[in-house]
Amino acid sequence: MNEKVERVLGKGLVVHQWLYEKTDGRIGRSLGGRPMLLLRTVGRKTGEPRTERLWAKANEVNQGQYDTYQSRTDRKIPVVALERR
């Protein structure tokens, strides 16, 4: 994916997350047919609240986009696997 497309999508994701949060998930439950999930955590050192957008089976469902994103940064990007009970 080229850089301009990623920048536009990034802004779109911010708007999508805002809608999802403001409507308690009534709008934005999925994005492009992929289920949406927000993971809320607190920074270990800073104590600052953080919200991360997660998609089910990030790499598989997103056709390798996770690997591409991870290859562009030195920091480790956490992946959480969730399963239905």
C-alpha positions in Angstrom: 0.0 0.0 0.0 1.5 3.4 -0.9 2.1 6.1 1.7 -0.6 8.5 0.6 -3.3 5.7 0.8 -2.0 4.8 4.3 -2.2 8.4 5.5 -5.8 8.7 4.2 -6.8 5.4 5.7 -5.2 6.4 9.0 -7.3 9.5 9.2 -10.4 7.5 8.3 -9.6 5.1 11.1 -9.5 7.9 13.6 -12.9 9.1 12.5 -14.2 5.5 12.5 -12.9 5.0 16.1 -14.5 8.3 17.2 -17.9 7.2 15.8 -17.6 3.8 17.4 -16.9 5.3 20.8 -19.5 8.0 20.6 -22.3 5.6 19.7 -21.3 2.8 22.1 -20.5 0.6 19.1 -23.8 1.0 17.3 -22.0 2.6 14.4 -18.7 1.0 13.3 -19.0 -2.5 14.7 -17.1 -3.6 11.6 -14.8 -2.0 9.1 -14.7 -3.4 5.6 -16.5 -6.5 6.8 -13.9 -7.0 9.6 -15.0 -6.9 13.2 -13.8 -3.9 15.2 -12.4 -4.1 18.7 -10.9 -1.4 20.9 -8.3 -2.5 23.5 -8.0 -0.1 26.3 -4.8 -0.3 28.4 -2.8 1.9 30.8 0.9 2.7 30.0 3.2 0.8 32.4 5.6 3.7 32.8 3.4 6.7 32.2 0.1 5.6 33.6 -1.5 7.2 30.6 -4.7 5.6 29.2 -4.3 4.2 25.6 -6.7 2.8 23.1 -5.6 0.5 20.3 -7.7 -0.7 17.4 -7.6 -4.4 16.9 -9.1 -6.6 14.2 -9.8 -10.3 14.5 -6.8 -12.3 13.3 -5.0 -9.2 12.3 -2.6 -10.5 9.8 -4.7 -13.2 8.2 -7.8 -11.1 7.9 -5.9 -8.0 6.7 -4.0 -9.9 4.0 -0.6 -9.3 5.5 -0.9 -5.7 6.4 0.3 -6.3 9.9 3.6 -7.7 8.6 4.0 -4.7 6.4 3.3 -2.3 9.2 5.6 -4.2 11.6 8.5 -4.1 9.1 8.4 -0.3 9.1 9.1 0.1 12.8 11.7 -1.0 15.3 9.2 -1.3 18.1 7.2 -4.5 18.7 3.6 -4.2 17.9 1.6 -6.4 20.2 -1.0 -8.8 18.8 -3.7 -10.2 21.0 -5.6 -13.4 20.1 -9.1 -13.5 21.3 -11.4 -16.6 21.1 -15.1 -16.9 21.6 -16.1 -19.1 24.5 
